[in-house]
C-alpha cells in the first residue's frame, strides 16, 4: 500500500530530465537512441509517454511506428523487473503481454518479430519471479505451494517460448549469406545472431531457475540442475568468445556451486573477474555477488564481508544497490557479520558486528526481494526489542521522526513506528503545511491497520480521504480505511457487525464517487459488489461490478464476479418459478464471464494461468448445472490439454474436477477415472478434495431433482455409480481417501451392499497397515467403521450393525459419532417394524440432554433434538414433536447453522 519510494523516484526522474535535451522534433531518426538512453537510466514512465507521442505524431517514420508496441512491451518488462511494488509488477507484465502479442500478430514479418518472442519468454520468467516473491511474502503453506505452482507453470511457458524464439531466430540467421560486407545488412545479421545466443542462454537459465522452485536436495531440483548444467557446458564451448558464452560460464559455475563442487565454482568465478573489458561490467556484477555467497558457504566470513564492501563500492548507483544483486550482497554481508559476531569472544566487537548486521538487514527489508523474508527473520532476532524511549523520541524533529518511522515500518516494527509517527504529527502544522501533517497520519493509519487496530486506522484514514480528497494520499487512505473495516467485520464477530458493514458500504460509496477515475474508485465498486453479492442483493452487486471502468485492471475481476451474481440471481428466480427471467440471467452470467475470458485471452494470458483457469471453470460450472456437459468440456479442454506433467495446485485441481464431473454426466467412465488419477497425482487426492467433489455432484443431482427431471437424474445417478464402481475395482492407484470417498457416495446413492463391501475392505487392510495407523489412521478408521455400520443398516442387517456400533462405543466412549449411529440404527429398526419409535426417541432425548450441558451448543445438539422430534412424529405424537422443535427454536433461533434451520422448517411442515 505504501508507495513513497516510487513516488519519490518519479519526482527525481522528472527533475533529472529537466536539463536533458529532448530528441529533435525535425530529425526523428534520433528517437530510438534517445529512448534507449532513457530506458538505461530507468525513466520508464517517460519512455512510455514519448512512445505514445511518437504513435500519434504524423512525422514518425513507418519503420519506427511499427515497433512502438514492441518497445512499450519491452520497457514495461524492464520496469516490472526493477519495481519493488508487486501489484504494479503484475499490472505491468499483463500490459506488456498485450503489447507484445499485438506486435507479433500485426507485424509478423518485421525484423524485430523474433526478438519479440524472446521478450515474451522473458515476460514468463518475470512472472515466475513474481510468483516466487509472493511465495516468500506469505506464511501460509497452501498459498506458498499454490504460488510455487504458478512459478513452475510460468517457467514451463518461458521454456516453450524461448524454444519457439530460438527456432525463428535460427531460421532468420540462416537466411543471411555467410559473407556480408561491412554495412547495415551485416549489423542486422549480427543482431539476429546475438538474439539467438541470448535465447539459447536464457532457455538454459530457465532450467536453473525452475529448479529453485523445489526444495534443496529434492530429485526435481537435481534434475533441473543437471539439465541446466549440460546446456551451459555446451553453450560455453560453442560461444566462449561471445558474451553469451561467458554468461553460460558463470551459470555453469553456479550449477557447480549448487551441486556442492565449491572449488570448481570459485575457480570459474575468479577467472571471469579477471577480464578487464568494461563491457563485462554487468556480468561481473553478478559474478561478484555469487562469489560472496560462495565465501559464506565456505565459512570464509571475513572474505565475504570484504568482498561485499568492494562490491558496494564498485556498483554504487541507486539502481544497482536496489537490484536483486545489491540487496543480496548486503544480505550476505549481514550473515557474515552475524557469523563473525558468534565466533567473537570480545563483547565490544560482538556488539559492533551485530549492530552492523542490523543496519544492513534494515536496508534489505525495505524492498521486495528473494532475501526479504529471511532478512526480516534475522532482523527480528537481533534487533533490540525495547521500543525507543518516549523521552528520546520527544526530542526528534519532524524529519528525523519520519525517517526513523520509515525504517521501523520497513522492518515491520509497527509499535515503534507508531510512537515515532505520533511525534511527527506533533511537529507538523496542518494549517501552514497540510501535506506535512497528512503524511504521518496516513502512515500511522497504515501501522494501526498492520497491528490490527482497525478502528483507529479507520478514524485516521477516513478523515484524510474525506477532509483532503484532492491530496495525493487521499485515495490510498480510503483504500486502507475500506480494508480496515472489512477486516474488522470479518474478525470481530462478537461486536456489532452490521454497524461495521454499513460503515464500509458508506465509505466504499464515497470512494467510488470521490475517486471515480482512479483505481481506488474501481476497488470501491468491486468492494460494494462483493458486499451486495454476499448479502444476496444480486442486482445491486451486478450494478456495482458493471460500473468498474473498462480500462481498469479490476474490470476483468468485476466481470467475473458479475457473472457469479447473474448466476445466483438466476437461481433466486428459478426458486420463484420465474423460469424465463432465470434463463435471461443465465445468458447474462455467461456473457459477463465470456467477456472476462476474452479480455484475458486478448491480453495473451496463458491457458495455464490460475485466474484464467478459474474463469473457464466458472463458465463450465454453469454449463454443467444447466445440463450441458458437452459445452462444459468444450470450454475446459483447451486448458486441460496444455497442462504440463507437473501441473498442480488449487486452480488445476478445480479444472480437472470440473472435467471429471462433465465426463461423469456424459457417462464417460474411463475418462472420469483418468481425471481422478490426475487429481491424485497432482496432490489433489485429499479428503477435502473428495468431500468437495462429492458435494458438487450431489448439488447437481439435487438440482435435477428439484426441477423434476427424473429421467436425467436417473441417468446421472447411474453414470455416477458406474464411475464409483470403476474407481473401486481399479487394480491400482487406490488410496484410503479415494476408497472411502467412493464408498460414502455409493451409500448416498442407496447402494448399501457395494458400499459395505468397500468399507469392509478398507477396515481389513488398514488395520494391518502400521504406517497408516501411525499417522492418525485410528480416527479415520473409526469413520470407516461408522459408515460400515450405516451400510449394514441399509442392507437391514440390523444385528451385525448393532454389534459393530456397540464395539465402537466401547472403543471410543467419549466420541459422539457412535451414539449418533446407534440412534440412526434404532430409527431404521423402527421403520422396518423390528423396533419401537419410543426407543429411538428415548435415545435421542438422552443424547440431546448430554450435549446440552456444553456452554456453547454444538451442531449435534440441534440435530439430536431434530431426530427426537422426528421419532415422536413417527410415533404419532406430532403435537409433542412440534413443542420440542418450537422450544429449541425459541431458545436458539439460528439453530447452529442455516442448513439445520432449514431441516427444522421442513420437519415442521411435515407434522400434521
C-alpha positions, 0 to 999 in steps of 0.5 A: 500500500505504501508507495513513497519510494516510487513516488519519490523516484518519479519526482527525481526522474522528472527533475533529472530530465529537466536539463536533458535535451529532448530528441529533435522534433525535425530529425526523428531518426534520433528517437530510438537512441534517445529512448534507449538512453532513457530506458538505461537510466530507468525513466520508464514512465517517460519512455512510455509517454514519448512512445505514445507521442511518437504513435500519434505524431504524423512525422514518425517514420513507418519503420519506427511506428511499427515497433512502438508496441514492441518497445512499450512491451519491452520497457514495461518488462524492464520496469516490472523487473526493477519495481519493488511494488508487486501489484504494479509488477503484475499490472505491468507484465499483463500490459506488456503481454498485450503489447507484445502479442499485438506486435507479433500478430500485426507485424509478423514479418518485421525484423524485430518479430523474433526478438519479440518472442524472446521478450515474451519468454522473458515476460514468463520468467518475470512472472515466475519471479513474481510468483516466487516473491509472493511465495516468500511474502506469505506464511501460509503453506497452501498459498506458498505451494499454490504460488510455487505452482504458478512459478513452475507453470510460468517457467514451463511457458518461458521454456516453450517460448524461448524454444519457439524464439530460438527456432525463428531466430535460427531460421532468420540467421540462416537466411543471411549469406555467410559473407556480408560486407561491412554495412547495415545488412551485416549489423542486422545479421549480427543482431539476429545472431546475438538474439539467438545466443541470448535465447539459447542462454536464457532457455538454459537459465530457465532450467536453473531457475525452475529448479529453485522452485523445489526444495534443496536436495529434492530429485526435481531440483537435481534434475533441473540442475543437471539439465541446466548444467549440460546446456551451459557446458555446451553453450560455453564451448560453442560461444566462449568468445561471445558474451553469451558464452561467458554468461553460460560460464558463470551459470555453469559455475553456479550449477557447480556451486549448487551441486556442492563442487565449491572449488570448481565454482570459485575457480570459474568465478575468479577467472571471469573477474579477471577480464578487464573489458568494461563491457563485462561490467554487468556480468561481473556484477553478478559474478561478484555477488555469487562469489560472496555467497560462495565465501559464506558457504565456505565459512570464509566470513571475513572474505565475504564481508570484504568482498561485499564492501568492494562490491558496494563500492564498485556498483554504487548507483541507486539502481544497482544497490536496489537490484536483486544483486545489491540487496543480496550482497548486503544480505550476505554481508549481514550473515557474515557479520552475524557469523563473525559476531558468534565466533567473537569472544570480545563483547565490544566487537560482538556488539559492533558486528551485530549492530552492523548486521542490523543496519544492513538487514534494515536496508534489505527489508525495505524492498521486495526481494528473494532475501526479504523474508529471511532478512526480516527473520534475522532482523527480528532476532537481533534487533533490540526489542525495547521500543525507543524511549518516549523521552528520546523520541520527544526530542526528534524533529519532524524529519528525523521522526519520519525517517526513523518511522520509515525504517521501523515500518520497513522492518515491520516494527509497527509499535515503534513506528507508531510512537515515532509517527505520533511525534511527527504529527506533533511537529507538523502544522496542518494549517501552514503545511497540510501535506506535512501533517497528512503524511504521518497520519496516513502512515500511522493509519497504515501501522494501526491497520498492520497491528490490527487496530482497525478502528483507529486506522479507520478514524485516521484514514477516513478523515484524510480521504474525506477532509483532503480528497484532492491530496495525493494520499487521499485515495490510498487512505480510503483504500486502507480505511475500506480494508480496515473495516472489512477486516474488522467485520470479518474478525470481530464477530462478537461486536456489532457487525452490521454497524461495521458493514454499513460503515464500509458500504458508506465509505466504499460509496464515497470512494467510488464517487470521490475517486471515480477515475482512479483505481481506488474508485474501481476497488470501491465498486468491486468492494460494494459488489462483493458486499451486495453479492454476499448479502444476496442483493444480486442486482445491486452487486451486478450494478456495482461490478458493471460500473468498474471502468473498462480500462481498469485492471479490476474490470476483468475481476468485476466481470467475473464476479458479475457473472457469479451474481447473474448466476445466483440471481438466476437461481433466486428466480428459478426458486420463484418459478420465474423460469424465463427471467432465470434463463435471461440471467443465465445468458447474462452470467455467461456473457459477463464471464465470456467477456472476462475470458476474452479480455484475458485471452486478448491480453495473451494470458496463458491457458495455464494461468490460475485466474484464467483457469478459474474463469473457464471453470466458472463458465463450465460450472454453469454449463454443467448445472444447466445440463450441458456437459458437452459445452462444459468440456468444450470450454475446459479442454483447451486448458486441460490439454496444455497442462504440463506433467507437473501441473498442480495446485488449487486452480488445476485441481478445480479444472480437472474436477470440473472435467471429471464431473462433465465426463461423469454426466456424459457417462464417460467412465474411463475418462472420469477415472483418468481425471481422478488419477490426475487429481491424485497425482497432482496432490489433489487426492485429499479428503477435502478434495473428495468431500468437495467433489462429492458435494458438487455432484450431489448439488447437481443431482439435487438440482435435477431433482428439484426441477423434476427431471427424473429421467436425467437424474436417473441417468446421472445417478447411474453414470455416477455409480458406474464411475464409483464402481470403476474407481473401486475395482481399479487394480491400482492407484487406490488410496484410503481417501479415494476408497472411502470417498467412493464408498460414502457416495455409493451409500448416498446413492442407496447402494448399501451392499457395494458400499459395505463391501468397500468399507469392509475392505478398507477396515481389513487392510488398514488395520494391518497397515502400521504406517497408516495407523501411525499417522492418525489412521485410528480416527479415520478408521473409526469413520470407516467403521461408522459408515460400515455400520450405516451400510449394514443398516441399509442392507437391514442387517440390523444385528451385525450393525448393532454389534459393530456400533456397540464395539465402537462405543466401547472403543471410543466412549467419549466420541459422539459419532457412535451414539449418533449411529446407534440412534440412526440404527434404532430409527431404521429398526423402527421403520422396518417394524423390528423396533419401537419409535419410543426407543429411538426417541428415548435415545435421542432425548438422552443424547440431546440432554448430554450435549446440552450441558456444553456452554456453547451448543454444538451442531449435534445438539440441534440435530439430536433434538431434530431426530427426537422430534422426528421419532415422536412424529413417527410415533404419532405424537406430532403435537409433542414433536412440534413443542420440542422443535418450537422450544429449541427454536425459541431458545436458539433461533439460528439453530447452529447453522442455516442448513439445520434451520432449514431441516427444522422448517421442513420437519415442521411442515411435515407434522400434521 
